């Protein structure tokens, strides 16, 4: 609708904009620096903000900027995430079928991460997106 009115060839501000083409503000640099700091030190980080403020876009830029030889990103986007689904989702991304019981799946995930870190020298970075929608 507005594309025709303004003579645009493409719809602006879509979710598939390459992260290299995003505006690199001072605030964005600060957030990315803090996320890198937490990833390198195996810490927890929480990124909050109102809907539509760019949290997911910032996460995309962060993930694209990581050294994929050193880090492995495990990404979950689920507003109704339970502990069991958390372990199952991460294990599936690691190529394992999750054990049925939550405690077993938790221990299985710990083993997989230790193997990833110990043998391959790869650091996991777990991203849980859209968790603010959890009732």
CNS distance restraints for C-alpha pairs under 8 A (distance, minus, plus):
assign (resid   1 and name CA) (resid   5 and name CA) 6.67 0.50 0.50
assign (resid   2 and name CA) (resid   6 and name CA) 6.02 0.50 0.50
assign (resid   3 and name CA) (resid   7 and name CA) 5.72 0.50 0.50
assign (resid   3 and name CA) (resid   8 and name CA) 4.69 0.50 0.50
assign (resid   3 and name CA) (resid   9 and name CA) 7.00 0.50 0.50
assign (resid   3 and name CA) (resid  10 and name CA) 7.05 0.50 0.50
assign (resid   3 and name CA) (resid  11 and name CA) 6.40 0.50 0.50
assign (resid   4 and name CA) (resid   8 and name CA) 6.24 0.50 0.50
assign (resid  13 and name CA) (resid  17 and name CA) 7.01 0.50 0.50
assign (resid  15 and name CA) (resid  57 and name CA) 7.67 0.50 0.50
assign (resid  17 and name CA) (resid  21 and name CA) 6.86 0.50 0.50
assign (resid  17 and name CA) (resid  22 and name CA) 7.36 0.50 0.50
assign (resid  18 and name CA) (resid  22 and name CA) 7.07 0.50 0.50
assign (resid  19 and name CA) (resid  57 and name CA) 7.89 0.50 0.50
assign (resid  19 and name CA) (resid  60 and name CA) 6.94 0.50 0.50
assign (resid  19 and name CA) (resid  61 and name CA) 5.21 0.50 0.50
assign (resid  19 and name CA) (resid  64 and name CA) 7.33 0.50 0.50
assign (resid  20 and name CA) (resid  61 and name CA) 7.75 0.50 0.50
assign (resid  24 and name CA) (resid  28 and name CA) 5.95 0.50 0.50
assign (resid  24 and name CA) (resid  29 and name CA) 6.64 0.50 0.50
assign (resid  25 and name CA) (resid  29 and name CA) 6.27 0.50 0.50
assign (resid  26 and name CA) (resid  30 and name CA) 6.19 0.50 0.50
assign (resid  27 and name CA) (resid  31 and name CA) 6.23 0.50 0.50
assign (resid  28 and name CA) (resid  32 and name CA) 6.07 0.50 0.50
assign (resid  28 and name CA) (resid  58 and name CA) 7.31 0.50 0.50
assign (resid  29 and name CA) (resid  33 and name CA) 6.03 0.50 0.50
assign (resid  30 and name CA) (resid  34 and name CA) 6.27 0.50 0.50
assign (resid  31 and name CA) (resid  35 and name CA) 6.20 0.50 0.50
assign (resid  32 and name CA) (resid  36 and name CA) 6.10 0.50 0.50
assign (resid  32 and name CA) (resid  58 and name CA) 7.51 0.50 0.50
assign (resid  32 and name CA) (resid  61 and name CA) 7.97 0.50 0.50
assign (resid  32 and name CA) (resid  62 and name CA) 5.90 0.50 0.50
assign (resid  33 and name CA) (resid  37 and name CA) 6.12 0.50 0.50
assign (resid  34 and name CA) (resid  38 and name CA) 6.32 0.50 0.50
assign (resid  35 and name CA) (resid  39 and name CA) 6.18 0.50 0.50
assign (resid  35 and name CA) (resid  45 and name CA) 6.91 0.50 0.50
assign (resid  35 and name CA) (resid  62 and name CA) 7.28 0.50 0.50
assign (resid  36 and name CA) (resid  40 and name CA) 6.07 0.50 0.50
assign (resid  36 and name CA) (resid  62 and name CA) 7.61 0.50 0.50
assign (resid  36 and name CA) (resid  66 and name CA) 7.88 0.50 0.50
assign (resid  37 and name CA) (resid  41 and name CA) 6.29 0.50 0.50
assign (resid  38 and name CA) (resid  42 and name CA) 5.80 0.50 0.50
assign (resid  38 and name CA) (resid  43 and name CA) 4.70 0.50 0.50
assign (resid  38 and name CA) (resid  44 and name CA) 6.33 0.50 0.50
assign (resid  38 and name CA) (resid  45 and name CA) 6.45 0.50 0.50
assign (resid  39 and name CA) (resid  43 and name CA) 6.30 0.50 0.50
assign (resid  39 and name CA) (resid 125 and name CA) 6.26 0.50 0.50
assign (resid  42 and name CA) (resid 125 and name CA) 7.91 0.50 0.50
assign (resid  47 and name CA) (resid  55 and name CA) 6.78 0.50 0.50
assign (resid  48 and name CA) (resid  55 and name CA) 7.08 0.50 0.50
assign (resid  49 and name CA) (resid  53 and name CA) 6.33 0.50 0.50
assign (resid  49 and name CA) (resid  55 and name CA) 6.96 0.50 0.50
assign (resid  54 and name CA) (resid  58 and name CA) 5.90 0.50 0.50
assign (resid  55 and name CA) (resid  59 and name CA) 6.26 0.50 0.50
assign (resid  56 and name CA) (resid  60 and name CA) 6.21 0.50 0.50
assign (resid  56 and name CA) (resid 129 and name CA) 7.07 0.50 0.50
assign (resid  57 and name CA) (resid  61 and name CA) 6.33 0.50 0.50
assign (resid  58 and name CA) (resid  62 and name CA) 6.11 0.50 0.50
assign (resid  59 and name CA) (resid  63 and name CA) 6.07 0.50 0.50
assign (resid  60 and name CA) (resid  64 and name CA) 6.15 0.50 0.50
assign (resid  61 and name CA) (resid  65 and name CA) 6.22 0.50 0.50
assign (resid  62 and name CA) (resid  66 and name CA) 6.54 0.50 0.50
assign (resid  63 and name CA) (resid  73 and name CA) 7.16 0.50 0.50
assign (resid  66 and name CA) (resid  70 and name CA) 8.00 0.50 0.50
assign (resid  66 and name CA) (resid  71 and name CA) 6.76 0.50 0.50
assign (resid  67 and name CA) (resid  71 and name CA) 6.04 0.50 0.50
assign (resid  68 and name CA) (resid  72 and name CA) 6.25 0.50 0.50
assign (resid  69 and name CA) (resid 122 and name CA) 7.05 0.50 0.50
assign (resid  70 and name CA) (resid 121 and name CA) 6.86 0.50 0.50
assign (resid  70 and name CA) (resid 122 and name CA) 4.97 0.50 0.50
assign (resid  70 and name CA) (resid 123 and name CA) 6.06 0.50 0.50
assign (resid  71 and name CA) (resid 122 and name CA) 5.28 0.50 0.50
assign (resid  71 and name CA) (resid 123 and name CA) 4.62 0.50 0.50
assign (resid  71 and name CA) (resid 124 and name CA) 5.73 0.50 0.50
assign (resid  71 and name CA) (resid 125 and name CA) 6.63 0.50 0.50
assign (resid  72 and name CA) (resid 122 and name CA) 6.36 0.50 0.50
assign (resid  72 and name CA) (resid 123 and name CA) 6.01 0.50 0.50
assign (resid  72 and name CA) (resid 124 and name CA) 4.83 0.50 0.50
assign (resid  72 and name CA) (resid 125 and name CA) 5.96 0.50 0.50
assign (resid  73 and name CA) (resid 124 and name CA) 5.93 0.50 0.50
assign (resid  73 and name CA) (resid 125 and name CA) 4.73 0.50 0.50
assign (resid  73 and name CA) (resid 126 and name CA) 5.89 0.50 0.50
assign (resid  73 and name CA) (resid 127 and name CA) 7.19 0.50 0.50
assign (resid  74 and name CA) (resid  90 and name CA) 6.29 0.50 0.50
assign (resid  74 and name CA) (resid  93 and name CA) 6.69 0.50 0.50
assign (resid  74 and name CA) (resid 124 and name CA) 6.99 0.50 0.50
assign (resid  74 and name CA) (resid 125 and name CA) 6.08 0.50 0.50
assign (resid  74 and name CA) (resid 126 and name CA) 4.80 0.50 0.50
assign (resid  74 and name CA) (resid 127 and name CA) 6.16 0.50 0.50
assign (resid  75 and name CA) (resid  90 and name CA) 7.69 0.50 0.50
assign (resid  75 and name CA) (resid 126 and name CA) 5.98 0.50 0.50
assign (resid  75 and name CA) (resid 127 and name CA) 4.78 0.50 0.50
assign (resid  75 and name CA) (resid 128 and name CA) 6.11 0.50 0.50
assign (resid  75 and name CA) (resid 129 and name CA) 7.55 0.50 0.50
assign (resid  76 and name CA) (resid  86 and name CA) 7.74 0.50 0.50
assign (resid  76 and name CA) (resid  89 and name CA) 6.96 0.50 0.50
assign (resid  76 and name CA) (resid  90 and name CA) 7.66 0.50 0.50
assign (resid  76 and name CA) (resid 126 and name CA) 7.88 0.50 0.50
assign (resid  76 and name CA) (resid 127 and name CA) 6.15 0.50 0.50
assign (resid  76 and name CA) (resid 128 and name CA) 4.85 0.50 0.50
assign (resid  76 and name CA) (resid 129 and name CA) 6.10 0.50 0.50
assign (resid  77 and name CA) (resid 128 and name CA) 5.79 0.50 0.50
assign (resid  77 and name CA) (resid 129 and name CA) 4.58 0.50 0.50
assign (resid  77 and name CA) (resid 130 and name CA) 5.67 0.50 0.50
assign (resid  77 and name CA) (resid 131 and name CA) 7.39 0.50 0.50
assign (resid  78 and name CA) (resid 128 and name CA) 7.65 0.50 0.50
assign (resid  78 and name CA) (resid 129 and name CA) 6.88 0.50 0.50
assign (resid  78 and name CA) (resid 130 and name CA) 6.10 0.50 0.50
assign (resid  78 and name CA) (resid 131 and name CA) 6.60 0.50 0.50
assign (resid  79 and name CA) (resid 130 and name CA) 5.53 0.50 0.50
assign (resid  79 and name CA) (resid 131 and name CA) 5.17 0.50 0.50
assign (resid  79 and name CA) (resid 132 and name CA) 7.09 0.50 0.50
assign (resid  79 and name CA) (resid 133 and name CA) 4.98 0.50 0.50
assign (resid  79 and name CA) (resid 134 and name CA) 5.05 0.50 0.50
assign (resid  80 and name CA) (resid 131 and name CA) 7.69 0.50 0.50
assign (resid  80 and name CA) (resid 133 and name CA) 7.49 0.50 0.50
assign (resid  80 and name CA) (resid 134 and name CA) 5.50 0.50 0.50
assign (resid  80 and name CA) (resid 135 and name CA) 7.52 0.50 0.50
assign (resid  81 and name CA) (resid  85 and name CA) 6.01 0.50 0.50
assign (resid  81 and name CA) (resid  86 and name CA) 6.28 0.50 0.50
assign (resid  81 and name CA) (resid 131 and name CA) 7.53 0.50 0.50
assign (resid  81 and name CA) (resid 134 and name CA) 7.34 0.50 0.50
assign (resid  82 and name CA) (resid  86 and name CA) 6.05 0.50 0.50
assign (resid  83 and name CA) (resid  87 and name CA) 6.38 0.50 0.50
assign (resid  83 and name CA) (resid 102 and name CA) 7.14 0.50 0.50
assign (resid  84 and name CA) (resid  88 and name CA) 6.14 0.50 0.50
assign (resid  84 and name CA) (resid 101 and name CA) 7.65 0.50 0.50
assign (resid  84 and name CA) (resid 102 and name CA) 5.13 0.50 0.50
assign (resid  84 and name CA) (resid 105 and name CA) 7.55 0.50 0.50
assign (resid  85 and name CA) (resid  89 and name CA) 5.78 0.50 0.50
assign (resid  86 and name CA) (resid  90 and name CA) 6.32 0.50 0.50
assign (resid  87 and name CA) (resid  91 and name CA) 6.02 0.50 0.50
assign (resid  87 and name CA) (resid  98 and name CA) 7.26 0.50 0.50
assign (resid  87 and name CA) (resid 102 and name CA) 7.49 0.50 0.50
assign (resid  87 and name CA) (resid 105 and name CA) 6.00 0.50 0.50
assign (resid  87 and name CA) (resid 106 and name CA) 6.09 0.50 0.50
assign (resid  87 and name CA) (resid 109 and name CA) 6.65 0.50 0.50
assign (resid  88 and name CA) (resid  92 and name CA) 6.08 0.50 0.50
assign (resid  88 and name CA) (resid  97 and name CA) 7.49 0.50 0.50
assign (resid  88 and name CA) (resid  98 and name CA) 5.19 0.50 0.50
assign (resid  88 and name CA) (resid  99 and name CA) 7.94 0.50 0.50
assign (resid  88 and name CA) (resid 105 and name CA) 7.04 0.50 0.50
assign (resid  89 and name CA) (resid  93 and name CA) 6.46 0.50 0.50
assign (resid  90 and name CA) (resid  94 and name CA) 6.42 0.50 0.50
assign (resid  90 and name CA) (resid 109 and name CA) 7.52 0.50 0.50
assign (resid  91 and name CA) (resid  95 and name CA) 6.34 0.50 0.50
assign (resid  91 and name CA) (resid  96 and name CA) 5.18 0.50 0.50
assign (resid  91 and name CA) (resid  97 and name CA) 6.48 0.50 0.50
assign (resid  91 and name CA) (resid  98 and name CA) 5.94 0.50 0.50
assign (resid  91 and name CA) (resid 109 and name CA) 6.13 0.50 0.50
assign (resid  91 and name CA) (resid 112 and name CA) 7.89 0.50 0.50
assign (resid  92 and name CA) (resid  96 and name CA) 5.18 0.50 0.50
assign (resid  92 and name CA) (resid  97 and name CA) 5.95 0.50 0.50
assign (resid  92 and name CA) (resid  98 and name CA) 7.02 0.50 0.50
assign (resid  94 and name CA) (resid 112 and name CA) 7.58 0.50 0.50
assign (resid  98 and name CA) (resid 105 and name CA) 5.56 0.50 0.50
assign (resid  98 and name CA) (resid 108 and name CA) 7.49 0.50 0.50
assign (resid  99 and name CA) (resid 104 and name CA) 5.85 0.50 0.50
assign (resid  99 and name CA) (resid 105 and name CA) 4.88 0.50 0.50
assign (resid  99 and name CA) (resid 108 and name CA) 7.53 0.50 0.50
assign (resid 100 and name CA) (resid 104 and name CA) 7.22 0.50 0.50
assign (resid 100 and name CA) (resid 105 and name CA) 6.79 0.50 0.50
assign (resid 101 and name CA) (resid 105 and name CA) 6.18 0.50 0.50
assign (resid 102 and name CA) (resid 106 and name CA) 6.05 0.50 0.50
assign (resid 103 and name CA) (resid 107 and name CA) 6.33 0.50 0.50
assign (resid 104 and name CA) (resid 108 and name CA) 6.09 0.50 0.50
assign (resid 105 and name CA) (resid 109 and name CA) 6.08 0.50 0.50
assign (resid 106 and name CA) (resid 110 and name CA) 6.31 0.50 0.50
assign (resid 107 and name CA) (resid 111 and name CA) 6.30 0.50 0.50
assign (resid 108 and name CA) (resid 112 and name CA) 6.27 0.50 0.50
assign (resid 109 and name CA) (resid 113 and name CA) 6.16 0.50 0.50
assign (resid 110 and name CA) (resid 114 and name CA) 6.14 0.50 0.50
assign (resid 111 and name CA) (resid 115 and name CA) 6.19 0.50 0.50
assign (resid 112 and name CA) (resid 116 and name CA) 6.15 0.50 0.50
assign (resid 113 and name CA) (resid 117 and name CA) 6.08 0.50 0.50
assign (resid 113 and name CA) (resid 124 and name CA) 7.13 0.50 0.50
assign (resid 114 and name CA) (resid 118 and name CA) 5.65 0.50 0.50
assign (resid 115 and name CA) (resid 119 and name CA) 5.45 0.50 0.50
assign (resid 115 and name CA) (resid 120 and name CA) 7.19 0.50 0.50
assign (resid 116 and name CA) (resid 120 and name CA) 5.26 0.50 0.50
assign (resid 116 and name CA) (resid 121 and name CA) 6.40 0.50 0.50
assign (resid 116 and name CA) (resid 122 and name CA) 5.60 0.50 0.50
assign (resid 116 and name CA) (resid 123 and name CA) 7.28 0.50 0.50
assign (resid 116 and name CA) (resid 124 and name CA) 7.94 0.50 0.50
assign (resid 117 and name CA) (resid 121 and name CA) 4.51 0.50 0.50
assign (resid 117 and name CA) (resid 122 and name CA) 4.85 0.50 0.50
assign (resid 117 and name CA) (resid 123 and name CA) 5.68 0.50 0.50
assign (resid 117 and name CA) (resid 124 and name CA) 7.74 0.50 0.50
assign (resid 118 and name CA) (resid 122 and name CA) 7.85 0.50 0.50
assign (resid 130 and name CA) (resid 134 and name CA) 7.99 0.50 0.50
